[in-house]
Amino acid sequence: MTDPFREHQLMMTRRQLFGRAALGLGTAAMASLWGRDLTAASSSAHSGLHHAPKAKRVIYLFMSGGPSHHDLWDYKPKMQAMFGEQLPDSIRDGQRITGMTANQGNGLPVAPTKYKFTRQENNDRGVWVSELLPHTATVAKDLCIVHSTFTEAINHDPAITYIQTGSQIPGRPSLGAWLSYGLGSLNDNLPHYVVMHAKTSHAEQSLFNRLWGTGFMPSDHQGMLMRSEGDPVLYLSNPPGVTSADRRVQLDALAAINQGQHERFGDPEILARIRQHEMAYRMQSSVPELMDLSDESEATFGLYGEDARTPGTFAACCLNARRLAERGVRNIQIFHRGWDAHNNLPTEHESQCKDIDQGCAGLIKDLKGRGMLDDTLVIWGGEFGRTAYCQGALTNQNYGRDHHPRCFTIWMAGGGVKPGITYGQTDDYGYNIVDADGNTMNPQPSKHDWTPGTMHIHDMNATILHLMGINHERLTYRYQGRDFRLTDVHGHVIHDLIA
């Protein structure tokens, strides 16, 4: 039988807990509403930030599936003489590989790239870029290229979840949610965080909304998925017969009901729901204006290419990303699927690069031409790289590559990073991270055991937050009695990348 007194105790404890949480959220909401005015009044104080930011916003171009660093960025000419040879045991050194190649009949034959690389003379080392990326090569002087990114995850779902949320286990807030929670918005009529999925011919892996979700945070920090067909945002338009005035009356009535529920139960998610409804109402006017490209010049379409005129293409998403950035959206993320090239990599990567190459270059040039690149951080990369050895049959014209978390290439541009540089290096097989003398390193994710010249994905996220004015060790959210961080208990800011 239920004990009424015990039930009363439990409910009172619950109400006290939620009441305190609601008070904290109310304070955060007030800071979000007042933060811009306070910062404007005293810009030197950088109200709400831990230090002066280098970037105001992030545009993250995520290549889902694992693009091949061998065929795009990490030039390894010595591999050409090793075609078909077995990868030396000393290079692998017992490291874990996937079951897809662990027992294949032809072993682990070295697969040099078939593509030519050109050195872009930007500094004493230069930046090597594959012929698959001719447009991106034209902005190489603006890129900070990191060859020594690494992760522990070897399969797609945990690897993508890890780099996006700081944990291989689902349930944590995404990078964009952390930025929304920590920084708030620059535009009350658009979300803090917008996500777009670009069209692709090779959409092998699914993308789950937890990658732009809030985990245990209030749901109004989640990414808003902007669609390329129909209404950009589901249910944003009023149904037939419902006017804007009708919608306003409905929302006022719904807000009153929700406010009563909040006063009764103290659940902060009810307040988040009220804020989401109000944001949707304001977006009814701001989103149509955002999606109307009629004011874009022919010169702008010349930067992004003709694909930018077709909704849903990667180039169109990049153009919309710039428009969102102009309007004060803090975090914009474009997912482009299809980089999981286990077989027939040349055909697939050629198609993928054709999709994204001019859009990436156009975005950099457009931001730079508008004076926005200096305070906009652009990031390009996937969840891991591809192996030096072939998966399946190997010919001069065709090969596949397996997953490779030991090292892979990402690039950053603008937002306070050094332009035209490379950071970190790999061995002659593009298999392990090495030091300046060519000695293999075995870096660890721990902040205290950080190895110079390497960048774990925790280090990458710590550096992103730092560029946005946030100390990754101080941005926390208390849940179940613990203060959680995006970087967990790890992460090192890579100051060598910062201008």
Steps between C-alpha positions, in 0.01 A plus 500: 500500500624851419605706801340848456755663732792346304342614174473851645869492597605388153289763324628779723861394433429491129340844508794641693744353251316632196438833666873551551568384144236740369662786692833420337338481158324827559834661578648348185202622297542854636870488414407388148254790462727763654839365394523690170410832660744445785776404260428803283514724805830355616664309217828471686334291768364242251202433724409131511834391350809368673739700280499716189368290209672466164180379328132595529364198315585153371419341163576127521517307171476137612594229247318200645660162430869582522667674204834356390791717613719295261308614194423859602753662735780283643747462211713181526715465186708211644190279498510499118797262508319271748195420285355164606763426764375381837480766769797430731408352837718767663271773362178344622669386824201293606256789482133417475348481151141423400367153424447606139874480425646306795468167320473590131668252269748741342630630834558876534644616164628858491279716276666824387269771373441526125458876519757773443574756770607861455693697756350838578792725595372681806793464736827310537319162511219565257158336493441197279154465345362219282383556144155394625468840673604761240268771639601441862865520390439865404430588865781287648672817623200553732495146642651358817545131415538247783638159397525358852137484612418168669227312686452165675172414324535270198139461386270769363225545755721521811757708309248759378329508840844546662621792290161674514421451870827409675386146580465178304188421704180680387332740738739797524435851362647583160768761434233734362287454811797586722562816295133595525499437875823691554454795264131548425383668181587808294154498334177443692315410179718204402624197694841494664590186305398398146569167326477417129535168317651536154398275212743223406514204261647266764289533815612179670478591870200639680530815708328509838356813658707437812796637297342846526292428810519621857532176696416593857488877436174689438379424149499861378878469453464230234581560134214596272501281190441717194353308206566564130153398376157620613495716810861557616379424853221248560167645613631856483225618263148553631243241387233613250247728669732595788623860501800644678263661751336161562843345559586776748184433702570125496858549619391734780248241621754219473760706687253559783430127527871416492577767758242347730659157451840646578373662820353166601790268416802729459626310194745728310422320174157668508669840482713373210179399320355852544819653357493262203141593416587871513807447282290316242257793489780750437657272238185517288628832369878456531538161324322587170723807471806285570414247229428762232820513290368756253719770654821301439716627215625307199850550638400314816360208302824506304689435823286204610425362151178422318413228754429780749180578310365152578358465854657225706833481321814545706573828322149629578546400864830691511332811358221468756764456771649836409153659508433347842836622626420852380176488697662405828466121519785382726543145378424360155571142402481336159507119485609340172470122501662236281872502584514136613704367207563132579488408134537702182641803681604689183150509354337588831753761616505665157122545526521619859773753427308634203208557739694694761810654342368827358257549788786486753716740301207730427410521868856600597521759221154639572562538873838657433359742243234615748748547784347210695774235482705655780223433754343190340662164573453253213579132565520213250543130583347163584497255790823318401723434198564206266765228506828495307418145394231388262171336587410238240670477162777744407567628149672809368162661433283368782527438871307534824615605845386399849443723807811657653478690832877518569544818295294705260484850353265784582529866410392825659484852360435848638379555854845562646694201361829540317451497122708305250662258743512128565510351849619151591637235270463129430740225393576401139187281501266764641429245772648640824568846636875569521719767656738732316764221486256249354455300819156347550303653784222339701299803614232478768184709543583610854564872545792424732658252258454717190766447233605813305433468128185292550132589524253263661137583428471624862785741421317608186180578694696674776665719235166580333353611833812704577475686169138582589609650833421197718727310738402137435574408863261764633204439265309240701147374545397321819308177443442213742738655752791545259633802310522384137723656232516464122861382539419273796819495715733549203587763241791731431475832313738486202650847525738431209198529268384835635609824335 
